[in-house]
């Protein structure tokens, strides 16, 4: 997170937000004298400086451990709880594996590993590239690619499928394609057919969804097509654990235990969400159960919460649309197109869809696209974890004028769908922009 994940990416996003704010200021009658100038070297220098400060804090905490409690080197299993580290054999009562993950390079980019950027290497750039091809349209791809575009880089996105971001709700997928597609060059359904090194850059050849063939040279290519657990070289086959065809052991999310052995996994290595707060929870659970073994305890996990720091932001809370039994679920929605505070901010685009269980009205989850939904997502995640009903959520205070009033509108629509609220309150009128 600190070196190649959430912190450097948010530093880049923060710079991009400032640049975009200058571009958008004209709608308020505010104009920057002399226009917008972006110093790419200064942008990357700050990203690296602050990134190193965050990362060094983590390193110092590790190095503070007594010498007799840490070894530095590559560890591999030579038995169920026996490890070899740089030729030294270690016998353990229990083992916690937290080896992380690495970027995955799909064909044909795997043949150009030394020429392409990944989310592990992009932050080492000394300057912003003139042009950038982004392979993938998931959260990492969109955050980094859109930030680069807002910083003046010519960016094009490529995905052989038509998905965009983390969404599973068809309405959110459509809204994301329309909203982000208005400002980004998206090639969805594009089949990558060739990659050729040309000087310092790469020439890409692809076929569009309608069969047209195109080729273009890019100064840099970012491959953000997913990450894979760092399982290779761990020697898990020596543990006796049953492994699947990808070399992964069975893993219990609530105990973090692998099989019935005193082996525990935490973080990206377990192939979970790839989110810091989840990995931190898994680390605590794994550490506790490693000490308690064989009296392993199952822990309740927090309500799912995932946020993408795009513009507009994206978020998933609780159960996704694809996880729901549609016959048992009611849906309430709100568009930000006419939401009061969003209009004031000139950020009035996006869609929120809320899900609740019919009968009892328990809030189940949400998929969200809109301005600053990171904050609304937290409110919904807390409600989800407490298993609040929609009427109970509507008893909470909503200030005026704030973006969260849009959330109240969606909750009221959801309550009406549940047949729990049928009247429209007078405050709703305040959510509309003045005529």
C-alpha positions in Angstrom: 0.0 0.0 0.0 2.6 2.6 1.1 5.1 2.0 -1.7 3.2 0.8 -4.8 -0.5 0.9 -3.9 -3.0 3.2 -2.3 -0.7 6.0 -1.1 1.3 6.8 -4.3 -1.8 6.4 -6.4 -3.7 8.9 -4.2 -0.8 11.3 -4.4 -1.0 11.2 -8.2 -4.8 11.5 -8.1 -4.5 14.6 -5.8 -2.3 16.3 -8.3 -4.7 15.4 -11.1 -7.6 16.8 -9.1 -5.9 20.2 -8.7 -5.3 20.3 -12.5 -8.9 19.4 -13.3 -10.2 22.0 -10.8 -8.3 24.7 -12.7 -9.9 23.5 -16.0 -13.3 23.4 -14.5 -13.1 26.8 -12.8 -14.4 28.7 -15.8 -18.0 27.6 -15.2 -17.9 29.6 -12.0 -16.5 32.7 -13.8 -13.0 32.0 -12.4 -10.2 32.0 -14.9 -6.5 31.2 -14.4 -4.3 33.9 -15.9 -1.9 32.5 -18.4 -3.7 29.1 -18.6 -2.8 25.8 -17.0 0.8 24.7 -16.8 1.7 21.2 -15.4 5.3 20.4 -14.4 5.5 16.7 -14.8 8.8 16.3 -13.1 7.5 18.2 -10.1 4.4 16.1 -10.0 6.4 12.9 -9.9 9.0 14.2 -7.5 6.2 15.0 -4.9 4.6 11.6 -5.5 8.0 9.9 -4.8 8.9 12.1 -1.8 5.7 11.6 0.0 5.5 7.9 -1.0 8.9 7.3 0.5 8.0 9.1 3.7 4.9 6.8 4.1 6.9 3.7 3.2 9.9 4.4 5.4 7.6 4.7 8.4 6.5 1.1 7.7 10.1 0.0 7.2 11.2 1.6 10.5 8.5 -0.2 12.4 9.7 -3.6 11.1 13.4 -2.8 11.7 12.5 -1.9 15.3 11.9 -5.6 16.0 14.8 -7.2 18.0 17.4 -8.8 15.8 16.7 -12.3 17.2 13.0 -11.9 16.1 13.6 -11.3 12.4 15.4 -12.8 9.5 15.8 -11.2 6.1 15.8 -13.5 3.0 13.7 -15.7 0.8 11.7 -18.3 2.8 10.3 -21.6 1.5 8.6 -24.5 3.1 10.5 -27.8 3.4 7.8 -29.4 5.6 4.4 -28.6 7.1 5.9 -26.0 9.5 9.5 -26.2 8.5 11.1 -23.3 6.6 14.4 -22.7 5.0 15.6 -19.1 4.9 18.9 -18.5 3.0 20.2 -21.9 4.0 19.0 -21.7 7.6 16.3 -24.2 8.7 13.5 -22.9 10.9 11.1 -25.1 12.9 7.9 -23.2 13.7 4.8 -23.9 15.8 2.7 -22.0 13.2 3.4 -19.9 10.1 1.7 -16.8 8.8 2.2 -16.1 5.0 1.9 -12.5 4.0 3.9 -12.5 0.8 1.6 -10.1 -1.2 0.9 -10.1 -4.9 2.5 -9.0 -8.2 1.1 -7.5 -11.4 0.0 -9.9 -14.0 1.1 -9.4 -17.6 -1.3 -11.0 -20.1 -0.2 -11.9 -23.6 1.2 -10.3 -25.7 2.6 -7.9 -23.0 4.4 -10.7 -21.1 7.0 -10.7 -23.9 7.7 -7.0 -23.3 7.9 -7.1 -19.5 11.0 -4.9 -19.5 9.2 -2.2 -21.6 5.8 -1.9 -20.0 4.8 -0.1 -16.8 2.8 -1.8 -14.0 1.2 -0.4 -10.8 4.5 -1.4 -9.2 6.7 0.6 -11.5 4.7 3.6 -12.8 5.5 5.7 -9.7 9.3 5.5 -10.5 8.8 7.7 -13.7 10.8 10.9 -13.5 8.4 12.7 -15.7 4.9 12.3 -17.2 4.9 10.5 -20.5 3.5 12.3 -23.6 1.1 9.5 -24.3 0.0 6.4 -22.4 -1.9 3.2 -23.3 -3.7 1.7 -20.3 -4.4 -2.1 -20.6 -7.4 -2.7 -18.4 -10.4 -0.7 -17.2 -10.6 -2.0 -13.6 -10.1 0.2 -10.5 -6.3 0.5 -10.7 -6.4 1.2 -14.4 -9.0 3.9 -14.2 -7.5 5.7 -11.2 -4.1 5.9 -12.7 -5.1 6.4 -16.3 -7.6 9.1 -15.6 -5.2 10.9 -13.3 -2.6 10.9 -16.1 -5.2 12.2 -18.5 -6.1 15.0 -16.2 -2.4 15.8 -15.9 -2.3 16.4 -19.6 -1.1 13.0 -20.8 -2.8 11.6 -24.0 -4.4 8.4 -22.6 -6.2 5.5 -24.3 -7.8 2.6 -22.4 -8.1 -0.9 -23.8 -10.2 -3.9 -22.6 -11.3 -7.0 -24.5 -14.5 -6.9 -22.5 -17.0 -4.1 -22.0 -16.8 -3.9 -18.2 -15.7 -0.6 -16.5 -14.7 -0.3 -12.9 -16.0 -2.6 -10.1 -19.7 -2.6 -11.0 -22.0 -5.6 -11.5 -25.2 -3.6 -11.7 -26.1 -3.1 -15.4 -27.5 0.4 -14.7 -24.2 1.4 -13.0 -22.2 -0.1 -15.8 -24.1 1.9 -18.3 -23.8 5.1 -16.2 -20.0 4.6 -15.9 -19.5 4.0 -19.6 -21.5 7.2 -20.4 -19.9 9.4 -17.7 -16.3 8.3 -18.0 -16.6 7.7 -21.7 -17.4 11.4 -22.2 -13.9 12.4 -21.0 -11.8 9.4 -21.6 -10.8 7.5 -24.8 -12.2 4.0 -24.1 -11.7 1.1 -26.4 -14.0 -1.5 -24.9 -14.3 -4.9 -26.6 -10.9 -4.3 -28.2 -8.7 -7.3 -29.1 -5.0 -6.6 -28.7 -3.2 -8.2 -31.7 0.4 -7.0 -31.6 3.0 -5.1 -29.5 6.1 -3.8 -31.2 9.0 -2.0 -29.6 9.7 1.3 -31.4 12.5 3.4 -29.9 11.6 4.2 -26.3 7.9 3.5 -26.8 5.6 0.7 -28.0 3.4 0.4 -31.1 0.1 -1.4 -30.4 -2.1 -3.0 -32.9 -5.7 -3.9 -32.0 -9.1 -4.8 -33.5 -12.2 -3.0 -32.4 -15.5 -4.7 -31.4 -16.8 -3.9 -34.9 -13.8 -5.5 -36.6 -11.8 -2.5 -37.6 -8.0 -2.8 -37.2 -5.9 0.1 -35.8 -2.3 0.8 -34.8 -0.7 3.6 -32.8 2.5 4.3 -31.0 2.5 5.2 -27.4 5.3 6.7 -25.3 4.4 4.3 -22.5 2.1 1.4 -21.8 0.6 0.7 -18.4 -0.6 -2.9 -17.9 -3.2 -2.9 -15.1 -4.9 -6.2 -15.9 -4.9 -7.5 -12.3 -2.5 -9.0 -9.8 -1.6 -12.5 -8.8 -0.7 -13.9 -5.4 3.1 -14.4 -4.9 2.8 -18.2 -4.5 5.7 -19.2 -6.7 8.8 -20.3 -4.8 7.1 -20.7 -1.4 7.3 -24.5 -1.6 3.7 -25.0 -0.5 3.8 -28.5 -2.0 6.1 -29.5 0.8 3.4 -28.7 3.4 1.0 -31.4 2.4 -1.7 -28.9 1.8 -4.1 -29.7 -1.0 -3.5 -27.2 -3.8 -5.7 -26.3 -6.7 -4.6 -26.1 -10.4 -3.1 -22.6 -9.7 -1.1 -23.8 -6.7 -3.5 -22.2 -4.1 -4.4 -23.9 -0.9 -7.9 -23.9 0.6 -8.3 -20.8 2.8 -10.9 -19.9 5.4 -11.7 -16.2 5.3 -12.9 -16.1 9.0 -9.9 -17.9 10.5 -7.4 -17.2 7.7 -6.3 -20.9 8.1 -5.1 -23.1 5.3 -6.7 -26.5 5.5 -6.3 -27.9 9.0 -2.5 -27.1 9.4 -1.1 -24.3 11.5 -0.5 -22.3 8.4 -2.3 -18.9 8.0 -2.5 -16.4 5.1 -3.2 -12.7 5.2 -3.5 -10.0 2.5 -3.1 -10.3 -1.2 -1.5 -13.7 -1.0 -4.9 -15.1 0.0 -6.4 -13.8 -3.2 -9.0 -11.7 -1.5 -10.1 -8.1 -2.1 -6.6 -6.4 -2.3 -7.7 -3.7 0.2 -5.6 -2.5 3.1 -8.3 -2.5 5.8 -9.2 -6.1 4.9 -5.5 -7.2 4.8 -4.9 -5.6 8.2 -7.9 -7.4 9.7 -6.6 -10.7 8.2 -3.2 -10.0 9.7 -4.6 -9.6 13.2 -6.8 -12.7 12.8 -3.9 -14.8 11.4 -1.5 -13.6 14.2 -4.0 -14.4 16.9 -4.9 -17.8 15.5 -1.2 -18.7 15.0 -0.7 -18.2 18.7 -3.9 -19.9 19.7 -3.5 -23.0 17.4 -5.0 -25.6 17.6 -7.8 -23.6 19.4 -8.4 -21.5 16.2 -11.2 -18.9 16.4 -13.5 -17.8 13.6 -13.9 -14.0 13.4 -16.8 -12.0 12.0 -15.6 -9.8 9.0 -16.5 -6.3 8.4 -19.1 -5.2 5.9 -17.6 -5.1 2.4 -16.5 -1.6 1.4 -14.5 -0.7 -1.7 -13.8 2.7 -3.2 -12.3 3.9 -6.5 -10.9 7.4 -6.5 -11.9 8.2 -10.0 -13.8 11.3 -11.1 -16.6 10.8 -10.4 -15.8 8.3 -7.6 -17.1 4.7 -7.6 -17.9 2.6 -4.5 -19.3 -0.8 -3.6 -20.9 -1.5 -0.2 -22.2 -4.8 1.2 -23.6 -7.2 -1.3 -23.1 -6.4 -5.0 -26.0 -6.5 -7.4 -24.7 -9.8 -8.9 -24.7 -11.4 -5.4 -28.4 -10.7 -4.7 -31.5 -12.9 -5.1 -33.4 -10.5 -7.4 -36.8 -12.0 -6.3 -36.1 -11.1 -2.7 -34.6 -7.6 -3.2 -36.0 -4.1 -3.5 -34.0 -1.4 -5.2 -34.0 2.4 -4.7 -32.0 4.8 -6.9 -31.0 8.4 -7.3 -29.4 10.3 -10.1 -27.0 13.2 -9.2 -28.1 15.1 -12.4 -30.4 17.4 -10.4 -29.1 16.9 -6.9 -28.8 20.3 -5.2 -25.3 20.3 -3.8 -23.9 18.4 -6.7 -25.3 21.1 -9.0 -23.8 23.9 -6.8 -20.4 22.1 -7.2 -20.9 21.6 -11.0 -20.4 17.9 -10.3 -23.9 16.8 -11.0 -23.4 13.4 -12.6 -23.6 9.9 -11.4 -26.0 7.2 -10.0 -26.6 5.4 -6.7 -28.5 2.2 -6.4 -29.4 0.8 -3.0 -30.5 -2.8 -2.2 -32.7 -4.0 0.7 -34.4 -7.3 1.6 -38.1 -7.4 1.0 -40.3 -8.1 4.0 -38.0 -6.9 6.8 -36.4 -4.0 4.9 -32.8 -4.7 6.0 -30.3 -2.8 4.0 -28.0 -5.1 2.0 -25.7 -3.1 -0.1 -25.1 -0.5 -2.8 -23.3 0.3 -6.0 -22.4 4.0 -6.4 -21.0 6.4 -9.0 -20.9 10.1 -8.1 -19.2 13.1 -6.5 -17.3 12.2 -3.3 -19.2 9.0 -2.8 -16.3 7.8 -0.6 -18.1 9.5 2.4 -21.6 8.2 1.6 -20.1 4.7 1.1 -18.8 4.8 4.7 -22.2 5.7 6.1 -23.8 2.9 4.1 -21.1 0.4 5.2 -21.7 1.2 8.8 -25.5 0.8 8.3 -24.9 -2.5 6.5 -22.6 -3.8 9.3 -25.2 -2.9 11.9 -27.9 -4.6 9.8 -30.1 -1.5 9.9 -33.5 -1.4 8.2 -34.2 1.3 5.6 -36.8 3.1 7.9 -34.1 3.1 10.7 -31.6 4.7 8.3 -34.1 7.4 7.3 -34.4 8.4 11.0 -30.8 9.6 10.9 -30.1 13.4 10.4 -29.3 14.8 6.9 -27.9 18.3 6.8 -28.8 20.8 4.0 -27.3 21.3 1.5 -25.0 18.3 1.3 -24.5 15.5 -1.2 -25.8 13.0 1.4 -29.3 14.4 0.7 -29.2 12.5 -2.5 -28.6 9.4 -0.4 -31.8 10.2 1.5 -33.7 10.5 -1.7 -32.5 7.0 -2.7 -33.4 5.6 0.7 -36.9 7.1 0.4 -37.3 5.6 -3.0 -36.2 2.3 -1.6 -38.6 2.6 1.4 -41.4 3.2 -1.1 -40.5 0.2 -3.1 -40.6 -1.8 0.2 -44.0 -0.3 0.9 -42.7 1.1 4.2 -42.9 4.8 3.3 -45.4 6.2 0.8 -45.3 10.0 1.4 -42.8 12.6 0.1 -41.6 15.0 2.7 -41.3 18.8 2.1 -37.5 18.7 2.6 -37.3 16.9 -0.8 -38.1 20.2 -2.5 -34.9 21.7 -1.1 -32.8 19.1 -2.9 -33.8 20.7 -6.3 -31.7 23.6 -7.6 -33.5 27.0 -7.4 -35.3 28.0 -10.6 
